[in-house]
Amino acid sequence: MKYLIPLLLPIVCVACSTSQAGDTESADAARLSFVEPAKVEVSTITAQKGSFDLELISNGKLEAQSKAVVPFTVQEQIVSINVYEGQYVSSGQVLGRLDTFSFQKRLSDAVNAYEQAQLDLEDRLLGLGYSIGDTATIPDNILKMAQLRSNFNIAVSSLQEAERNYEQATIKAPISGIVANLYARENNHSSGFQYFCQILDISTMSIVFNVLETELPAIKKGQSVEVFPFALSGQSFKGTVTSINPAIDERGMVRIMACIPNPDGKLLDGMNARVLLKNSVPDCIIIPKEAVLYRQNRKVVFVYKEGKAIWTYVETSHENSTNVAVTDGLEEGMEVIVENNINLAHEAEVVLRNKDSH
């Protein structure tokens, strides 16, 4: 046993020395590997007080406010078409013509029949002692009897009809506008077509859309609307509500019509569009929608304060496509974090990305 003790002592000292060296190296390694957590870069917007725009969105179809169908009032062979689809025409402008031979013949026959009836009327009146040039002195019953017996009244109506039919063989525009749906073709009989064409006055457009009956209180005549045609991406057009149908259909919907000026002619009849109606609510604290998060089933906003993100519960009332109206939890002028706020924690250190703007 005397020889064992000296042998064990060096071994114990070596182990202690090795342990101390390992702890020192571990501490140095931990100290060197420590990296201070990076601060999150955020952007903020100042909470503002003002009028909040309530939005109601619907879909509708654009129509020319003034539209006329140009019919074939009389039927004959189409001999000429003087316009093309998309052409602007003025009221009374000649659009096309039908063959006038038969109408001219009927008009000539009607003129001859009228003149013959007039001669017969004069003879009957002279036989009764009256002159046709002085009808004011002829008793009404005698003049009426003479006209009937001479077929004068029939001749007058036949002449009027023949004149009208002859005029209708020349097809004219009833209103000013753009030619559309021109289906008629030259050298074809007019009876083969439902109508000659349509004339659309697209200088002003109407849009018809439907809203729920529960949304009706937010709409009034004269209210401004904004229209976003699906075919014209990124473009919008402003107008006003012109009529509200006083009846609710079986779906619980109400039909609304609005008028939209179209001086450039970009809007076309039949276009589908999204309709946005706005109403203003005064004295609201307004922040962007992206500032509001949901935590623990409550609405939360992070407020920037002295380099930290402060968790703040809020209550909201109205919401539209871009903003939210806050009723409790925020005050005007507070800096609200709107970017990189999803994973923030209360009092997390942050750096303003838009610091120079404040």
C-alpha positions in Angstrom: 0.0 0.0 0.0 2.9 2.4 0.6 3.8 2.2 -3.1 0.3 2.6 -4.5 -0.4 6.1 -3.1 2.5 7.9 -4.8 1.5 6.3 -8.1 -2.1 7.5 -7.9 -1.5 11.2 -7.1 0.0 12.2 -10.4 -2.9 10.6 -12.2 -5.5 12.6 -10.3 -3.6 15.9 -10.9 -3.4 15.2 -14.6 -7.2 14.6 -14.8 -8.0 17.9 -13.0 -5.6 19.8 -15.2 -7.3 18.4 -18.3 -10.8 19.2 -17.1 -9.9 22.8 -16.4 -8.4 23.2 -19.8 -11.5 21.8 -21.5 -13.8 24.2 -19.6 -11.7 27.1 -20.6 -11.7 26.1 -24.3 -15.5 25.5 -24.2 -16.1 28.9 -22.7 -13.9 30.5 -25.3 -15.6 28.7 -28.1 -19.1 29.7 -26.8 -18.0 33.3 -26.5 -16.6 33.3 -30.0 -19.6 31.6 -31.5 -22.2 33.9 -29.9 -24.0 36.1 -32.4 -26.3 38.9 -31.2 -29.8 38.4 -32.8 -30.4 40.6 -35.8 -33.0 43.4 -35.5 -36.0 43.1 -37.7 -36.3 45.8 -40.4 -39.9 47.2 -40.5 -41.8 49.9 -42.2 -44.4 52.0 -40.5 -47.3 54.3 -41.4 -48.7 57.0 -39.3 -52.3 56.4 -38.0 -54.4 59.2 -39.4 -57.8 60.5 -38.5 -60.2 61.3 -41.3 -63.2 60.1 -43.3 -63.2 56.4 -44.0 -64.5 55.1 -47.3 -67.0 52.3 -47.0 -66.9 50.2 -50.1 -69.6 48.0 -51.8 -68.4 45.9 -54.7 -70.6 44.3 -57.4 -70.4 43.1 -61.0 -72.4 44.5 -63.8 -72.7 44.9 -67.6 -72.2 48.1 -69.6 -74.8 49.2 -72.1 -75.0 52.1 -74.4 -77.3 54.6 -72.8 -79.0 55.4 -76.2 -79.5 52.4 -78.5 -81.6 52.2 -81.7 -82.5 49.2 -83.9 -82.7 50.2 -87.6 -85.5 48.0 -89.0 -86.6 47.2 -92.5 -89.9 49.1 -92.5 -90.5 47.9 -96.1 -89.3 44.7 -97.8 -87.3 44.7 -101.0 -84.0 43.7 -102.5 -81.0 45.5 -100.8 -79.1 47.4 -103.5 -76.5 49.3 -101.4 -75.0 49.5 -97.9 -73.1 52.7 -97.3 -71.7 52.1 -93.8 -69.6 49.6 -91.9 -69.5 48.3 -88.3 -67.8 50.7 -86.0 -68.4 53.7 -88.2 -69.8 56.9 -86.6 -72.9 58.2 -88.2 -75.1 61.3 -87.7 -78.8 61.3 -87.2 -80.5 61.2 -90.7 -77.4 59.9 -92.5 -78.2 57.4 -95.3 -77.1 53.9 -94.3 -78.3 51.9 -97.3 -81.0 51.6 -100.0 -83.6 49.1 -101.2 -84.7 48.7 -104.8 -87.2 51.5 -105.4 -88.9 50.3 -108.6 -92.0 48.8 -107.0 -92.3 51.7 -104.6 -92.0 54.3 -107.3 -94.7 52.5 -109.4 -97.0 52.4 -106.4 -96.4 56.0 -105.7 -97.2 57.0 -109.3 -100.4 54.9 -109.2 -101.4 56.6 -105.9 -100.8 60.1 -107.4 -103.0 59.2 -110.4 -105.7 57.8 -108.1 -105.6 60.9 -106.0 -105.9 63.3 -109.0 -108.8 61.3 -110.3 -110.5 61.3 -107.0 -110.0 65.1 -106.7 -111.7 65.6 -110.1 -114.6 63.4 -109.1 -114.9 65.4 -105.9 -115.0 68.7 -107.8 -117.7 67.4 -110.2 -119.9 66.3 -107.3 -119.5 69.6 -105.5 -120.2 71.6 -108.7 -123.3 69.5 -109.1 -124.4 70.6 -105.7 -123.7 74.2 -106.4 -120.4 74.5 -104.5 -116.8 75.2 -105.6 -113.9 73.0 -104.2 -111.8 76.2 -103.9 -114.2 77.6 -101.3 -114.5 74.7 -98.8 -115.1 77.0 -95.9 -118.6 77.7 -97.3 -119.5 74.1 -97.9 -121.5 72.5 -95.0 -119.5 69.7 -93.3 -122.1 67.0 -94.0 -122.2 67.8 -97.7 -118.4 67.9 -98.0 -118.0 64.6 -96.2 -120.6 62.9 -98.4 -118.9 64.2 -101.6 -115.5 62.9 -100.4 -116.9 59.5 -99.6 -118.7 59.1 -102.9 -115.7 60.2 -104.9 -113.3 57.9 -102.9 -111.3 61.0 -102.2 -110.4 60.0 -98.6 -109.1 56.6 -99.8 -107.0 58.2 -102.4 -105.4 60.5 -99.8 -104.5 57.7 -97.4 -103.2 55.6 -100.3 -101.0 58.4 -101.5 -99.6 59.0 -98.0 -98.8 55.3 -97.6 -97.1 55.2 -101.0 -95.0 58.3 -100.2 -93.9 56.8 -96.9 -93.0 53.5 -98.4 -90.9 55.2 -101.1 -89.1 57.2 -98.4 -88.5 54.1 -96.3 -86.7 52.4 -99.1 -83.8 54.8 -98.2 -82.6 53.6 -94.8 -81.4 56.4 -92.5 -79.9 56.6 -89.0 -82.5 57.5 -86.4 -79.9 58.7 -83.9 -76.2 59.7 -84.0 -73.8 57.0 -82.9 -71.7 53.9 -83.8 -72.9 51.3 -86.3 -73.1 47.9 -84.7 -74.5 44.4 -85.6 -74.7 45.2 -89.3 -75.9 41.8 -90.6 -77.7 42.9 -93.8 -75.9 42.2 -97.1 -76.2 43.8 -100.5 -78.0 41.8 -103.3 -80.1 40.0 -100.7 -83.8 40.5 -99.9 -84.4 42.4 -96.7 -86.9 39.8 -95.5 -83.9 37.5 -94.8 -82.7 39.7 -92.0 -84.2 40.6 -88.7 -83.1 44.3 -89.0 -80.6 46.4 -90.9 -78.2 47.3 -88.0 -78.1 48.9 -84.6 -76.9 52.4 -83.8 -75.2 52.8 -80.4 -74.6 56.2 -78.8 -71.6 55.3 -76.5 -70.7 58.8 -75.5 -72.5 58.0 -72.3 -72.8 54.4 -70.9 -75.0 52.8 -68.4 -74.1 49.9 -66.1 -76.7 47.7 -64.5 -75.7 45.7 -61.4 -77.4 44.1 -58.4 -76.9 44.5 -54.7 -78.3 42.6 -51.7 -81.4 44.2 -50.1 -79.4 44.5 -46.9 -76.9 46.7 -48.7 -79.6 49.0 -50.1 -79.4 51.6 -47.3 -75.8 52.4 -48.3 -76.9 53.4 -51.8 -78.6 56.5 -52.9 -79.3 58.3 -56.2 -76.5 60.6 -57.3 -73.9 58.5 -55.4 -70.5 58.2 -57.1 -69.4 54.9 -58.5 -66.1 53.6 -60.0 -66.2 51.1 -62.8 -63.3 48.7 -63.6 -63.9 46.9 -66.9 -62.4 43.4 -67.0 -61.3 43.9 -70.6 -59.4 47.1 -69.7 -57.0 46.0 -67.0 -55.8 48.8 -64.7 -58.3 51.4 -66.0 -61.2 52.8 -64.1 -64.1 55.1 -65.0 -66.2 57.3 -62.7 -70.0 57.7 -62.8 -73.1 58.3 -60.7 -76.1 56.2 -59.7 -79.1 57.3 -61.8 -81.8 54.9 -60.7 -82.7 52.3 -58.0 -85.3 49.7 -58.8 -88.0 49.9 -56.1 -88.6 46.2 -56.3 -86.6 43.3 -54.8 -86.4 40.1 -56.9 -86.9 36.5 -55.7 -83.1 36.3 -55.0 -83.3 39.2 -52.5 -81.4 41.5 -55.0 -82.0 45.0 -56.0 -81.2 46.3 -59.5 -79.1 49.5 -59.7 -78.3 51.6 -62.7 -75.4 54.1 -63.0 -74.4 56.5 -65.7 -70.7 56.7 -66.9 -69.3 59.3 -69.3 -67.4 57.8 -72.1 -65.9 60.6 -74.2 -63.0 58.5 -75.5 -65.2 55.6 -76.5 -63.1 53.0 -74.6 -66.2 51.5 -73.0 -68.2 49.2 -75.3 -71.8 47.9 -75.2 -71.9 44.5 -73.4 -68.6 44.9 -71.5 -68.5 43.2 -68.1 -67.1 45.3 -65.2 -66.6 45.5 -61.5 -68.5 48.3 -59.8 -67.2 50.0 -56.6 -69.5 52.3 -54.6 -68.1 54.4 -51.8 -69.6 56.2 -48.7 -67.7 58.2 -46.2 -67.7 57.8 -42.4 -66.2 60.9 -40.7 -63.7 61.0 -37.7 -62.1 57.6 -38.0 -58.6 56.4 -37.1 -57.4 54.8 -40.3 -54.6 52.3 -40.8 -53.8 49.8 -43.6 -55.3 46.3 -43.5 -51.8 44.7 -43.4 -51.1 46.3 -40.0 -53.8 44.2 -38.3 -52.9 40.7 -37.1 -54.9 38.0 -35.2 -53.3 36.8 -32.0 -55.2 34.8 -29.3 -58.4 35.4 -31.3 -58.0 39.1 -31.0 -56.9 41.8 -33.3 -53.4 43.1 -32.7 -51.4 46.0 -34.1 -47.6 46.5 -33.5 -46.8 50.1 -32.7 -43.2 51.3 -33.2 -41.9 53.1 -30.1 -38.2 53.8 -29.3 -36.8 51.0 -31.4 -39.3 48.4 -30.2 -42.5 46.8 -31.5 -45.2 47.2 -28.9 -48.0 44.7 -29.0 -51.3 46.6 -28.9 -54.9 45.2 -28.9 -57.3 47.1 -31.1 -61.0 47.2 -32.0 -62.2 47.9 -35.5 -65.5 48.9 -37.1 -65.3 49.3 -40.9 -63.1 47.7 -43.5 -62.6 48.2 -47.2 -60.2 46.8 -49.8 -57.1 48.7 -48.4 -57.8 50.2 -44.9 -59.4 49.5 -41.6 -61.2 51.9 -39.2 -59.9 51.5 -35.6 -62.3 52.4 -32.8 -60.2 51.6 -29.8 -56.5 51.0 -29.0 -54.8 53.5 -31.3 -54.5 57.3 -31.3 -53.8 59.6 -34.2 -50.1 60.0 -35.0 -49.0 56.6 -33.7 -46.4 54.8 -35.9 -48.0 51.5 -36.9 -45.8 48.7 -38.3 -47.1 47.5 -41.7 -44.2 45.3 -43.0 -42.4 42.3 -41.5 -44.8 42.3 -38.6 -46.1 38.7 -38.8 -43.5 37.1 -36.6 -42.9 40.0 -34.2 -43.1 39.5 -30.5 -43.9 42.1 -27.8 -41.1 44.6 -27.3 -39.0 43.0 -30.1 -36.2 45.3 -31.2 -36.7 46.6 -34.7 -35.1 49.0 -37.1 -37.1 51.4 -39.2 -36.6 50.8 -42.9 -38.3 54.1 -43.7 -36.7 56.0 -40.8 -35.5 58.8 -43.1 -39.1 59.6 -44.0 -40.1 60.3 -40.4 
